[in-house]
């Protein structure tokens, strides 16, 4: 999930969850983040202030070309309209990165050869990009259950926190 990605396309959840953590600015170094029309409307309904974050270039865009592969995967993974449109855009833009917290959308992306990361990946990436310190990221990760609407298995969150804590120990050896 590095700067070499030509295009970042976001589903609603990472935009909403990062905004709930007051960390939407972590998307700023991607240059621009394309928000499919359907996703834009979803974010506008649930978290409209997220769409006006200064410093983050969010671009509202409709899919123009529709992939038969995405259409074929839709019933198999039970993809919602926003996820479908995001995946269609990923097929339009080669070497794109899909931001989504939806497991089915991530599996569909993998099937399409599209890289996909979610809110947790963006938070951990902030350490590598030096936009947040390890303690700051740990604080954000620990705030997820109480400050966000992100549904995540407690065991997975604990594993990510443990991995980040191990990095702290490595840094300060």
Secondary structure, DSSP 8 states (H G I E B T S, - for coil): --TT-SEEEE-HHHHHHHHHTT-GGGGGGGS-EEEEHHHHHHHHHHHGGGGG-TT--EEEE---S--HHHHHHHHHHT--HHHHHHHHHHHHSTTEEEE---HHHHHHHHHHT-EEE-HHHHHHHHHHTTSS-HHHHHHHHHHHHHH------HHHHHHHHHHHHHHHHHHT-
